[in-house]
Amino acid sequence: MAQIDVDNLRAHLIDVCGTAMFNGLPAALLEIDDIERMSGEELCREAEALGIDLRRFIVEA
């Protein structure tokens, strides 16, 4: 199983939600709070649900 850089993934998801928030979706602010508290596994599930390719976040061994 590949190792995912969850810190980088978390930052990316926060970026995505921040962009949505400033583009007229203020509810995205609530998502940011949730993302900050998610475990690594939860982050991966959320990213996949949003259509984000997790291969971008694989840590090279």
mmCIF file of the N, C-alpha and C atoms, coordinates in Angstrom:
data_MODEL
# 
_entry.id   MODEL 
# 
loop_
_atom_site.group_PDB 
_atom_site.id 
_atom_site.type_symbol 
_atom_site.label_atom_id 
_atom_site.label_alt_id 
_atom_site.label_comp_id 
_atom_site.label_asym_id 
_atom_site.label_entity_id 
_atom_site.label_seq_id 
_atom_site.pdbx_PDB_ins_code 
_atom_site.Cartn_x 
_atom_site.Cartn_y 
_atom_site.Cartn_z 
_atom_site.occupancy 
_atom_site.B_iso_or_equiv 
_atom_site.pdbx_formal_charge 
_atom_site.auth_seq_id 
_atom_site.auth_comp_id 
_atom_site.auth_asym_id 
_atom_site.auth_atom_id 
_atom_site.pdbx_PDB_model_num 
ATOM 1   N N  . MET A 1 1  ? 0.847   -1.180 0.000  1.00 0.00 ? 1  MET A N  1 
ATOM 2   C CA . MET A 1 1  ? 0.000   0.000  0.000  1.00 0.00 ? 1  MET A CA 1 
ATOM 3   C C  . MET A 1 1  ? 0.893   1.245  0.000  1.00 0.00 ? 1  MET A C  1 
ATOM 4   N N  . ALA A 1 2  ? 0.538   2.213  -0.798 1.00 0.00 ? 2  ALA A N  1 
ATOM 5   C CA . ALA A 1 2  ? 1.326   3.432  -0.916 1.00 0.00 ? 2  ALA A CA 1 
ATOM 6   C C  . ALA A 1 2  ? 1.141   4.319  0.317  1.00 0.00 ? 2  ALA A C  1 
ATOM 7   N N  . GLN A 1 3  ? 2.193   5.017  0.661  1.00 0.00 ? 3  GLN A N  1 
ATOM 8   C CA . GLN A 1 3  ? 2.174   5.970  1.768  1.00 0.00 ? 3  GLN A CA 1 
ATOM 9   C C  . GLN A 1 3  ? 1.763   7.340  1.218  1.00 0.00 ? 3  GLN A C  1 
ATOM 10  N N  . ILE A 1 4  ? 0.762   7.964  1.829  1.00 0.00 ? 4  ILE A N  1 
ATOM 11  C CA . ILE A 1 4  ? 0.260   9.264  1.392  1.00 0.00 ? 4  ILE A CA 1 
ATOM 12  C C  . ILE A 1 4  ? 0.768   10.344 2.337  1.00 0.00 ? 4  ILE A C  1 
ATOM 13  N N  . ASP A 1 5  ? 1.229   11.453 1.768  1.00 0.00 ? 5  ASP A N  1 
ATOM 14  C CA . ASP A 1 5  ? 1.646   12.628 2.544  1.00 0.00 ? 5  ASP A CA 1 
ATOM 15  C C  . ASP A 1 5  ? 0.374   13.351 2.991  1.00 0.00 ? 5  ASP A C  1 
ATOM 16  N N  . VAL A 1 6  ? -0.115  12.999 4.183  1.00 0.00 ? 6  VAL A N  1 
ATOM 17  C CA . VAL A 1 6  ? -1.394  13.543 4.637  1.00 0.00 ? 6  VAL A CA 1 
ATOM 18  C C  . VAL A 1 6  ? -1.320  15.032 4.955  1.00 0.00 ? 6  VAL A C  1 
ATOM 19  N N  . ASP A 1 7  ? -0.155  15.524 5.347  1.00 0.00 ? 7  ASP A N  1 
ATOM 20  C CA . ASP A 1 7  ? -0.028  16.962 5.613  1.00 0.00 ? 7  ASP A CA 1 
ATOM 21  C C  . ASP A 1 7  ? -0.203  17.751 4.323  1.00 0.00 ? 7  ASP A C  1 
ATOM 22  N N  . ASN A 1 8  ? 0.409   17.267 3.256  1.00 0.00 ? 8  ASN A N  1 
ATOM 23  C CA . ASN A 1 8  ? 0.275   17.919 1.957  1.00 0.00 ? 8  ASN A CA 1 
ATOM 24  C C  . ASN A 1 8  ? -1.157  17.781 1.436  1.00 0.00 ? 8  ASN A C  1 
ATOM 25  N N  . LEU A 1 9  ? -1.747  16.616 1.611  1.00 0.00 ? 9  LEU A N  1 
ATOM 26  C CA . LEU A 1 9  ? -3.123  16.393 1.186  1.00 0.00 ? 9  LEU A CA 1 
ATOM 27  C C  . LEU A 1 9  ? -4.072  17.303 1.959  1.00 0.00 ? 9  LEU A C  1 
ATOM 28  N N  . ARG A 1 10 ? -3.873  17.407 3.265  1.00 0.00 ? 10 ARG A N  1 
ATOM 29  C CA . ARG A 1 10 ? -4.719  18.279 4.101  1.00 0.00 ? 10 ARG A CA 1 
ATOM 30  C C  . ARG A 1 10 ? -4.628  19.723 3.607  1.00 0.00 ? 10 ARG A C  1 
ATOM 31  N N  . ALA A 1 11 ? -3.409  20.191 3.344  1.00 0.00 ? 11 ALA A N  1 
ATOM 32  C CA . ALA A 1 11 ? -3.208  21.562 2.860  1.00 0.00 ? 11 ALA A CA 1 
ATOM 33  C C  . ALA A 1 11 ? -3.922  21.763 1.521  1.00 0.00 ? 11 ALA A C  1 
ATOM 34  N N  . HIS A 1 12 ? -3.848  20.762 0.659  1.00 0.00 ? 12 HIS A N  1 
ATOM 35  C CA . HIS A 1 12 ? -4.505  20.862 -0.654 1.00 0.00 ? 12 HIS A CA 1 
ATOM 36  C C  . HIS A 1 12 ? -6.028  20.941 -0.500 1.00 0.00 ? 12 HIS A C  1 
ATOM 37  N N  . LEU A 1 13 ? -6.594  20.106 0.361  1.00 0.00 ? 13 LEU A N  1 
ATOM 38  C CA . LEU A 1 13 ? -8.041  20.119 0.568  1.00 0.00 ? 13 LEU A CA 1 
ATOM 39  C C  . LEU A 1 13 ? -8.502  21.443 1.176  1.00 0.00 ? 13 LEU A C  1 
ATOM 40  N N  . ILE A 1 14 ? -7.721  21.985 2.085  1.00 0.00 ? 14 ILE A N  1 
ATOM 41  C CA . ILE A 1 14 ? -8.051  23.290 2.671  1.00 0.00 ? 14 ILE A CA 1 
ATOM 42  C C  . ILE A 1 14 ? -8.002  24.361 1.593  1.00 0.00 ? 14 ILE A C  1 
ATOM 43  N N  . ASP A 1 15 ? -7.015  24.274 0.713  1.00 0.00 ? 15 ASP A N  1 
ATOM 44  C CA . ASP A 1 15 ? -6.915  25.194 -0.422 1.00 0.00 ? 15 ASP A CA 1 
ATOM 45  C C  . ASP A 1 15 ? -8.151  25.116 -1.315 1.00 0.00 ? 15 ASP A C  1 
ATOM 46  N N  . VAL A 1 16 ? -8.562  23.897 -1.624 1.00 0.00 ? 16 VAL A N  1 
ATOM 47  C CA . VAL A 1 16 ? -9.737  23.688 -2.475 1.00 0.00 ? 16 VAL A CA 1 
ATOM 48  C C  . VAL A 1 16 ? -10.974 24.308 -1.825 1.00 0.00 ? 16 VAL A C  1 
ATOM 49  N N  . CYS A 1 17 ? -11.154 24.071 -0.534 1.00 0.00 ? 17 CYS A N  1 
ATOM 50  C CA . CYS A 1 17 ? -12.317 24.626 0.164  1.00 0.00 ? 17 CYS A CA 1 
ATOM 51  C C  . CYS A 1 17 ? -12.226 26.147 0.285  1.00 0.00 ? 17 CYS A C  1 
ATOM 52  N N  . GLY A 1 18 ? -11.039 26.656 0.513  1.00 0.00 ? 18 GLY A N  1 
ATOM 53  C CA . GLY A 1 18 ? -10.854 28.105 0.590  1.00 0.00 ? 18 GLY A CA 1 
ATOM 54  C C  . GLY A 1 18 ? -11.209 28.769 -0.723 1.00 0.00 ? 18 GLY A C  1 
ATOM 55  N N  . THR A 1 19 ? -10.810 28.161 -1.824 1.00 0.00 ? 19 THR A N  1 
ATOM 56  C CA . THR A 1 19 ? -11.142 28.691 -3.141 1.00 0.00 ? 19 THR A CA 1 
ATOM 57  C C  . THR A 1 19 ? -12.652 28.673 -3.342 1.00 0.00 ? 19 THR A C  1 
ATOM 58  N N  . ALA A 1 20 ? -13.296 27.593 -2.953 1.00 0.00 ? 20 ALA A N  1 
ATOM 59  C CA . ALA A 1 20 ? -14.754 27.496 -3.084 1.00 0.00 ? 20 ALA A CA 1 
ATOM 60  C C  . ALA A 1 20 ? -15.442 28.562 -2.241 1.00 0.00 ? 20 ALA A C  1 
ATOM 61  N N  . MET A 1 21 ? -14.921 28.776 -1.043 1.00 0.00 ? 21 MET A N  1 
ATOM 62  C CA . MET A 1 21 ? -15.513 29.751 -0.143 1.00 0.00 ? 21 MET A CA 1 
ATOM 63  C C  . MET A 1 21 ? -15.460 31.156 -0.752 1.00 0.00 ? 21 MET A C  1 
ATOM 64  N N  . PHE A 1 22 ? -14.327 31.512 -1.328 1.00 0.00 ? 22 PHE A N  1 
ATOM 65  C CA . PHE A 1 22 ? -14.170 32.848 -1.895 1.00 0.00 ? 22 PHE A CA 1 
ATOM 66  C C  . PHE A 1 22 ? -14.833 32.996 -3.255 1.00 0.00 ? 22 PHE A C  1 
ATOM 67  N N  . ASN A 1 23 ? -15.317 31.889 -3.802 1.00 0.00 ? 23 ASN A N  1 
ATOM 68  C CA . ASN A 1 23 ? -16.038 31.935 -5.067 1.00 0.00 ? 23 ASN A CA 1 
ATOM 69  C C  . ASN A 1 23 ? -17.541 31.777 -4.858 1.00 0.00 ? 23 ASN A C  1 
ATOM 70  N N  . GLY A 1 24 ? -18.007 32.150 -3.690 1.00 0.00 ? 24 GLY A N  1 
ATOM 71  C CA . GLY A 1 24 ? -19.442 32.201 -3.458 1.00 0.00 ? 24 GLY A CA 1 
ATOM 72  C C  . GLY A 1 24 ? -20.056 31.022 -2.734 1.00 0.00 ? 24 GLY A C  1 
ATOM 73  N N  . LEU A 1 25 ? -19.246 30.153 -2.144 1.00 0.00 ? 25 LEU A N  1 
ATOM 74  C CA . LEU A 1 25 ? -19.781 29.025 -1.381 1.00 0.00 ? 25 LEU A CA 1 
ATOM 75  C C  . LEU A 1 25 ? -19.314 29.116 0.079  1.00 0.00 ? 25 LEU A C  1 
ATOM 76  N N  . PRO A 1 26 ? -19.926 30.004 0.862  1.00 0.00 ? 26 PRO A N  1 
ATOM 77  C CA . PRO A 1 26 ? -19.472 30.207 2.245  1.00 0.00 ? 26 PRO A CA 1 
ATOM 78  C C  . PRO A 1 26 ? -19.555 28.964 3.120  1.00 0.00 ? 26 PRO A C  1 
ATOM 79  N N  . ALA A 1 27 ? -20.385 27.994 2.758  1.00 0.00 ? 27 ALA A N  1 
ATOM 80  C CA . ALA A 1 27 ? -20.481 26.757 3.553  1.00 0.00 ? 27 ALA A CA 1 
ATOM 81  C C  . ALA A 1 27 ? -19.172 25.977 3.536  1.00 0.00 ? 27 ALA A C  1 
ATOM 82  N N  . ALA A 1 28 ? -18.302 26.272 2.574  1.00 0.00 ? 28 ALA A N  1 
ATOM 83  C CA . ALA A 1 28 ? -17.004 25.590 2.505  1.00 0.00 ? 28 ALA A CA 1 
ATOM 84  C C  . ALA A 1 28 ? -16.167 25.864 3.754  1.00 0.00 ? 28 ALA A C  1 
ATOM 85  N N  . LEU A 1 29 ? -16.446 26.953 4.449  1.00 0.00 ? 29 LEU A N  1 
ATOM 86  C CA . LEU A 1 29 ? -15.727 27.266 5.688  1.00 0.00 ? 29 LEU A CA 1 
ATOM 87  C C  . LEU A 1 29 ? -15.919 26.149 6.709  1.00 0.00 ? 29 LEU A C  1 
ATOM 88  N N  . LEU A 1 30 ? -17.109 25.563 6.756  1.00 0.00 ? 30 LEU A N  1 
ATOM 89  C CA . LEU A 1 30 ? -17.369 24.454 7.675  1.00 0.00 ? 30 LEU A CA 1 
ATOM 90  C C  . LEU A 1 30 ? -16.547 23.234 7.294  1.00 0.00 ? 30 LEU A C  1 
ATOM 91  N N  . GLU A 1 31 ? -16.371 23.021 5.995  1.00 0.00 ? 31 GLU A N  1 
ATOM 92  C CA . GLU A 1 31 ? -15.555 21.904 5.514  1.00 0.00 ? 31 GLU A CA 1 
ATOM 93  C C  . GLU A 1 31 ? -14.116 22.047 5.981  1.00 0.00 ? 31 GLU A C  1 
ATOM 94  N N  . ILE A 1 32 ? -13.594 23.271 5.979  1.00 0.00 ? 32 ILE A N  1 
ATOM 95  C CA . ILE A 1 32 ? -12.209 23.499 6.399  1.00 0.00 ? 32 ILE A CA 1 
ATOM 96  C C  . ILE A 1 32 ? -12.020 23.029 7.837  1.00 0.00 ? 32 ILE A C  1 
ATOM 97  N N  . ASP A 1 33 ? -12.964 23.366 8.686  1.00 0.00 ? 33 ASP A N  1 
ATOM 98  C CA . ASP A 1 33 ? -12.884 22.939 10.086 1.00 0.00 ? 33 ASP A CA 1 
ATOM 99  C C  . ASP A 1 33 ? -12.878 21.417 10.181 1.00 0.00 ? 33 ASP A C  1 
ATOM 100 N N  . ASP A 1 34 ? -13.726 20.763 9.404  1.00 0.00 ? 34 ASP A N  1 
ATOM 101 C CA . ASP A 1 34 ? -13.773 19.297 9.402  1.00 0.00 ? 34 ASP A CA 1 
ATOM 102 C C  . ASP A 1 34 ? -12.454 18.708 8.912  1.00 0.00 ? 34 ASP A C  1 
ATOM 103 N N  . ILE A 1 35 ? -11.921 19.265 7.840  1.00 0.00 ? 35 ILE A N  1 
ATOM 104 C CA . ILE A 1 35 ? -10.674 18.766 7.249  1.00 0.00 ? 35 ILE A CA 1 
ATOM 105 C C  . ILE A 1 35 ? -9.522  18.857 8.235  1.00 0.00 ? 35 ILE A C  1 
ATOM 106 N N  . GLU A 1 36 ? -9.486  19.921 9.004  1.00 0.00 ? 36 GLU A N  1 
ATOM 107 C CA . GLU A 1 36 ? -8.406  20.094 9.974  1.00 0.00 ? 36 GLU A CA 1 
ATOM 108 C C  . GLU A 1 36 ? -8.416  19.015 11.043 1.00 0.00 ? 36 GLU A C  1 
ATOM 109 N N  . ARG A 1 37 ? -9.590  18.396 11.293 1.00 0.00 ? 37 ARG A N  1 
ATOM 110 C CA . ARG A 1 37 ? -9.705  17.384 12.342 1.00 0.00 ? 37 ARG A CA 1 
ATOM 111 C C  . ARG A 1 37 ? -9.728  15.952 11.820 1.00 0.00 ? 37 ARG A C  1 
ATOM 112 N N  . MET A 1 38 ? -9.705  15.761 10.506 1.00 0.00 ? 38 MET A N  1 
ATOM 113 C CA . MET A 1 38 ? -9.794  14.416 9.930  1.00 0.00 ? 38 MET A CA 1 
ATOM 114 C C  . MET A 1 38 ? -8.504  13.627 10.110 1.00 0.00 ? 38 MET A C  1 
ATOM 115 N N  . SER A 1 39 ? -8.681  12.314 10.255 1.00 0.00 ? 39 SER A N  1 
ATOM 116 C CA . SER A 1 39 ? -7.533  11.410 10.278 1.00 0.00 ? 39 SER A CA 1 
ATOM 117 C C  . SER A 1 39 ? -7.021  11.268 8.848  1.00 0.00 ? 39 SER A C  1 
ATOM 118 N N  . GLY A 1 40 ? -5.879  10.649 8.680  1.00 0.00 ? 40 GLY A N  1 
ATOM 119 C CA . GLY A 1 40 ? -5.321  10.429 7.352  1.00 0.00 ? 40 GLY A CA 1 
ATOM 120 C C  . GLY A 1 40 ? -6.251  9.624  6.462  1.00 0.00 ? 40 GLY A C  1 
ATOM 121 N N  . GLU A 1 41 ? -6.863  8.597  7.036  1.00 0.00 ? 41 GLU A N  1 
ATOM 122 C CA . GLU A 1 41 ? -7.793  7.752  6.268  1.00 0.00 ? 41 GLU A CA 1 
ATOM 123 C C  . GLU A 1 41 ? -9.017  8.550  5.833  1.00 0.00 ? 41 GLU A C  1 
ATOM 124 N N  . GLU A 1 42 ? -9.540  9.365  6.739  1.00 0.00 ? 42 GLU A N  1 
ATOM 125 C CA . GLU A 1 42 ? -10.693 10.201 6.400  1.00 0.00 ? 42 GLU A CA 1 
ATOM 126 C C  . GLU A 1 42 ? -10.346 11.213 5.312  1.00 0.00 ? 42 GLU A C  1 
ATOM 127 N N  . LEU A 1 43 ? -9.147  11.768 5.388  1.00 0.00 ? 43 LEU A N  1 
ATOM 128 C CA . LEU A 1 43 ? -8.697  12.713 4.355  1.00 0.00 ? 43 LEU A CA 1 
ATOM 129 C C  . LEU A 1 43 ? -8.659  12.050 2.989  1.00 0.00 ? 43 LEU A C  1 
ATOM 130 N N  . CYS A 1 44 ? -8.147  10.837 2.945  1.00 0.00 ? 44 CYS A N  1 
ATOM 131 C CA . CYS A 1 44 ? -8.067  10.111 1.672  1.00 0.00 ? 44 CYS A CA 1 
ATOM 132 C C  . CYS A 1 44 ? -9.461  9.842  1.113  1.00 0.00 ? 44 CYS A C  1 
ATOM 133 N N  . ARG A 1 45 ? -10.382 9.440  1.967  1.00 0.00 ? 45 ARG A N  1 
ATOM 134 C CA . ARG A 1 45 ? -11.760 9.195  1.503  1.00 0.00 ? 45 ARG A CA 1 
ATOM 135 C C  . ARG A 1 45 ? -12.395 10.486 0.984  1.00 0.00 ? 45 ARG A C  1 
ATOM 136 N N  . GLU A 1 46 ? -12.192 11.587 1.702  1.00 0.00 ? 46 GLU A N  1 
ATOM 137 C CA . GLU A 1 46 ? -12.745 12.875 1.289  1.00 0.00 ? 46 GLU A CA 1 
ATOM 138 C C  . GLU A 1 46 ? -12.161 13.318 -0.053 1.00 0.00 ? 46 GLU A C  1 
ATOM 139 N N  . ALA A 1 47 ? -10.851 13.160 -0.189 1.00 0.00 ? 47 ALA A N  1 
ATOM 140 C CA . ALA A 1 47 ? -10.194 13.541 -1.441 1.00 0.00 ? 47 ALA A CA 1 
ATOM 141 C C  . ALA A 1 47 ? -10.732 12.715 -2.602 1.00 0.00 ? 47 ALA A C  1 
ATOM 142 N N  . GLU A 1 48 ? -10.873 11.422 -2.398 1.00 0.00 ? 48 GLU A N  1 
ATOM 143 C CA . GLU A 1 48 ? -11.404 10.561 -3.456 1.00 0.00 ? 48 GLU A CA 1 
ATOM 144 C C  . GLU A 1 48 ? -12.835 10.957 -3.806 1.00 0.00 ? 48 GLU A C  1 
ATOM 145 N N  . ALA A 1 49 ? -13.636 11.310 -2.806 1.00 0.00 ? 49 ALA A N  1 
ATOM 146 C CA . ALA A 1 49 ? -15.016 11.734 -3.053 1.00 0.00 ? 49 ALA A CA 1 
ATOM 147 C C  . ALA A 1 49 ? -15.055 13.021 -3.879 1.00 0.00 ? 49 ALA A C  1 
ATOM 148 N N  . LEU A 1 50 ? -14.030 13.850 -3.720 1.00 0.00 ? 50 LEU A N  1 
ATOM 149 C CA . LEU A 1 50 ? -13.949 15.097 -4.479 1.00 0.00 ? 50 LEU A CA 1 
ATOM 150 C C  . LEU A 1 50 ? -13.284 14.905 -5.843 1.00 0.00 ? 50 LEU A C  1 
ATOM 151 N N  . GLY A 1 51 ? -12.869 13.671 -6.131 1.00 0.00 ? 51 GLY A N  1 
ATOM 152 C CA . GLY A 1 51 ? -12.255 13.387 -7.429 1.00 0.00 ? 51 GLY A CA 1 
ATOM 153 C C  . GLY A 1 51 ? -10.777 13.742 -7.511 1.00 0.00 ? 51 GLY A C  1 
ATOM 154 N N  . ILE A 1 52 ? -10.129 13.868 -6.366 1.00 0.00 ? 52 ILE A N  1 
ATOM 155 C CA . ILE A 1 52 ? -8.702  14.201 -6.330 1.00 0.00 ? 52 ILE A CA 1 
ATOM 156 C C  . ILE A 1 52 ? -7.881  12.925 -6.474 1.00 0.00 ? 52 ILE A C  1 
ATOM 157 N N  . ASP A 1 53 ? -6.906  12.960 -7.356 1.00 0.00 ? 53 ASP A N  1 
ATOM 158 C CA . ASP A 1 53 ? -6.038  11.814 -7.614 1.00 0.00 ? 53 ASP A CA 1 
ATOM 159 C C  . ASP A 1 53 ? -4.990  11.715 -6.503 1.00 0.00 ? 53 ASP A C  1 
ATOM 160 N N  . LEU A 1 54 ? -5.120  10.704 -5.665 1.00 0.00 ? 54 LEU A N  1 
ATOM 161 C CA . LEU A 1 54 ? -4.214  10.552 -4.525 1.00 0.00 ? 54 LEU A CA 1 
ATOM 162 C C  . LEU A 1 54 ? -2.779  10.223 -4.946 1.00 0.00 ? 54 LEU A C  1 
ATOM 163 N N  . ARG A 1 55 ? -2.580  9.798  -6.178 1.00 0.00 ? 55 ARG A N  1 
ATOM 164 C CA . ARG A 1 55 ? -1.220  9.498  -6.640 1.00 0.00 ? 55 ARG A CA 1 
ATOM 165 C C  . ARG A 1 55 ? -0.324  10.731 -6.562 1.00 0.00 ? 55 ARG A C  1 
ATOM 166 N N  . ARG A 1 56 ? -0.925  11.912 -6.600 1.00 0.00 ? 56 ARG A N  1 
ATOM 167 C CA . ARG A 1 56 ? -0.149  13.157 -6.491 1.00 0.00 ? 56 ARG A CA 1 
ATOM 168 C C  . ARG A 1 56 ? 0.484   13.306 -5.109 1.00 0.00 ? 56 ARG A C  1 
ATOM 169 N N  . PHE A 1 57 ? -0.020  12.569 -4.130 1.00 0.00 ? 57 PHE A N  1 
ATOM 170 C CA . PHE A 1 57 ? 0.396   12.747 -2.750 1.00 0.00 ? 57 PHE A CA 1 
ATOM 171 C C  . PHE A 1 57 ? 1.164   11.542 -2.198 1.00 0.00 ? 57 PHE A C  1 
ATOM 172 N N  . ILE A 1 58 ? 1.550   10.630 -3.077 1.00 0.00 ? 58 ILE A N  1 
ATOM 173 C CA . ILE A 1 58 ? 2.324   9.460  -2.643 1.00 0.00 ? 58 ILE A CA 1 
ATOM 174 C C  . ILE A 1 58 ? 3.730   9.892  -2.255 1.00 0.00 ? 58 ILE A C  1 
ATOM 175 N N  . VAL A 1 59 ? 4.178   9.398  -1.110 1.00 0.00 ? 59 VAL A N  1 
ATOM 176 C CA . VAL A 1 59 ? 5.519   9.687  -0.623 1.00 0.00 ? 59 VAL A CA 1 
ATOM 177 C C  . VAL A 1 59 ? 6.487   8.706  -1.281 1.00 0.00 ? 59 VAL A C  1 
ATOM 178 N N  . GLU A 1 60 ? 7.528   9.232  -1.878 1.00 0.00 ? 60 GLU A N  1 
ATOM 179 C CA . GLU A 1 60 ? 8.555   8.396  -2.496 1.00 0.00 ? 60 GLU A CA 1 
ATOM 180 C C  . GLU A 1 60 ? 9.420   7.761  -1.406 1.00 0.00 ? 60 GLU A C  1 
ATOM 181 N N  . ALA A 1 61 ? 9.637   6.475  -1.512 1.00 0.00 ? 61 ALA A N  1 
ATOM 182 C CA . ALA A 1 61 ? 10.445  5.762  -0.515 1.00 0.00 ? 61 ALA A CA 1 
ATOM 183 C C  . ALA A 1 61 ? 11.919  5.941  -0.759 1.00 0.00 ? 61 ALA A C  1 
# 
